[in-house]
């Protein structure tokens, strides 16, 4: 990779919980001061991982390192086996050991898409080093404040015969479900070509295209009753001619404006669809060396 990329990603949710907070009873994450909804970078990376694993069927070089029930030490032990190194009887020292360490890390990057994209800390008992990934997200934040709705959920079936004997038509509430009626979320992202060279990201010329595809399609393969309807609504990419960048990322992000469409009621009526918003990109007087791509 020779270009730096900064991007703005827009997605929305209808009647769902885009990212529950386990420290708050799985309520949608919210900024306590502004009321804006939040979605963590970890949540978005999880969806990218799931999409890539599904599309590429977990085959090298597109295996997924961080996944459900994965035993990370076993994944790292594969690198030792492939390089014929015994993790418990390493005799190499000095420069030779440093070279072995680099080879172990490189093997993990070559085989696992999420390691060479997002990085990983692999300094466990089976040490494969630490990688800083070139692809990073900031925290997702809703354009407007959101309101969390609480719903009681019940069931007509019972768990045991003893419970069946107590059937009297009484309350069988099982728990609570939380949703927001509608929220449009904005995320800023970055791709660093210098780190991409270190991890091998896009060395095969496919990783970057696969990442963009994941952002555009990952919600389609991640449906859940709790998440409602989640959809991508915009992906604006700023490509820099220089690896160091031709302009500060924050100045480019300021060119992407998201606002409510003018209406007789103004902002008094809550937004309930993406059609209530207008997205504009100021492409006038762009800094030299910057190219704007609209992926959606």
C-alpha positions, -999 to 999 in steps of 0.1 A, spaced: 0 0 0 13 34 -9 -18 55 0 -32 66 33 -70 63 37 -94 81 60 -131 73 57 -165 82 71 -190 53 75 -227 59 81 -251 32 92 -285 32 108 -307 10 131 -344 7 133 -361 -8 163 -330 -25 175 -300 -24 199 -269 -18 178 -244 -24 207 -256 -34 241 -236 -24 272 -230 -54 295 -223 -31 324 -258 -16 321 -280 -46 317 -274 -46 279 -290 -12 274 -279 5 242 -247 24 248 -254 61 252 -233 92 259 -246 103 293 -240 140 286 -254 143 251 -278 114 248 -261 103 216 -259 66 209 -225 49 209 -212 19 191 -177 6 199 -149 -1 174 -148 -37 188 -184 -42 178 -177 -31 142 -146 -52 139 -165 -82 151 -189 -78 122 -161 -74 97 -145 -106 111 -177 -126 108 -183 -114 72 -147 -123 61 -148 -156 78 -181 -165 61 -171 -153 27 -136 -169 27 -147 -200 47 -119 -196 72 -92 -206 47 -57 -191 48 -48 -163 43 -83 -153 55 -86 -172 87 -100 -153 117 -80 -152 149 -105 -137 173 -137 -157 171 -162 -175 193 -147 -203 214 -113 -199 197 -83 -211 219 -57 -185 211 -27 -204 224 -36 -233 200 -38 -208 171 -3 -195 180 11 -230 184 4 -236 147 30 -209 139 56 -227 160 47 -260 143 48 -245 108 83 -230 115 95 -262 133 101 -243 166 95 -259 200 79 -232 222 91 -250 254 126 -256 242 137 -225 224 175 -223 223 179 -193 200 193 -162 216 201 -126 205 197 -119 168 187 -155 161 158 -153 186 147 -119 173 146 -134 138 125 -163 150 101 -139 168 97 -119 136 90 -150 116 64 -162 141 46 -129 140 48 -128 102 33 -163 99 3 -152 120 -2 -121 99 0 -140 67 -26 -165 77 -51 -144 97 -70 -116 81 -80 -99 113 -44 -98 127 -29 -81 96 -59 -58 95 -67 -48 131 -36 -61 150 -34 -84 180 -17 -90 213 -3 -125 211 21 -123 241 5 -153 260 22 -185 271 28 -193 234 43 -160 225 39 -147 189 45 -111 196 23 -80 193 10 -64 161 -4 -29 157 -30 -31 129 -33 -6 100 -71 -5 100 -87 13 129 -121 27 138 -131 55 162 -161 52 184 -194 53 164 -217 81 175 -253 88 165 -260 120 147 -288 129 171 -297 118 206 -314 84 209 -340 71 233 -338 36 247 -371 18 247 -377 -11 272 -399 -40 262 -411 -69 284 -407 -103 267 -428 -133 278 -432 -170 267 -461 -194 269 -439 -225 275 -425 -236 308 -392 -252 317 -401 -280 341 -431 -301 349 -433 -284 383 -438 -251 366 -465 -266 344 -485 -277 374 -486 -240 385 -502 -228 353 -528 -204 363 -527 -179 335 -504 -157 357 -475 -135 346 -447 -153 328 -424 -124 321 -390 -137 311 -370 -105 309 -365 -72 292 -355 -62 256 -341 -29 248 -343 -10 215 -340 24 200 -367 35 175 -342 49 151 -306 61 150 -282 72 123 -246 65 134 -214 81 121 -180 64 124 -145 77 114 -119 52 102 -83 52 92 -59 30 72 -22 35 78 0 23 49 32 22 70 16 -3 94 1 -22 64 36 -28 51 46 -43 85 16 -67 87 13 -75 50 -22 -60 48 -33 -58 11 0 -73 0 -20 -97 -22 -41 -68 -35 -74 -82 -21 -75 -72 15 -85 -36 10 -113 -44 -14 -125 -72 9 -126 -47 38 -147 -22 18 -170 -50 8 -174 -61 44 -185 -26 54 -211 -25 27 -225 -60 33 -217 -72 68 -251 -63 83 -268 -86 58 -251 -117 73 -254 -105 109 -292 -103 114 -306 -107 149 -340 -100 165 -322 -79 192 -304 -57 166 -335 -49 145 -328 -35 111 -292 -23 107 -281 -10 73 -251 8 57 -261 42 45 -228 58 34 -191 52 29 -170 82 19 -133 75 15 -105 101 13 -75 86 -5 -42 103 0 -15 104 -27 12 104 -1 17 76 25 21 103 52 -11 120 40 -18 151 21 -42 167 47 -52 162 84 -79 136 88 -101 159 109 -102 186 82 -113 160 57 -140 146 80 -154 182 84 -162 181 47 -188 154 53 -219 170 67 -250 151 79 -281 171 88 -319 169 88 -339 177 57 -359 209 59 -395 202 69 -425 221 82 -420 206 116 -382 211 117 -363 189 141 -392 187 165 -403 155 149 -379 126 157 -362 111 127 -374 76 118 -355 68 86 -324 78 66 -347 97 43 -351 123 70 -314 132 66 -293 148 39 -256 139 35 -233 163 16 -195 162 8 -177 194 1 -153 185 -27 -145 221 -36 -109 232 -32 -97 198 -20 -61 197 -9 -37 186 -36 -33 148 -36 -67 140 -21 -92 119 -40 -128 113 -28 -144 79 -34 -181 72 -26 -185 35 -20 -222 38 -13 
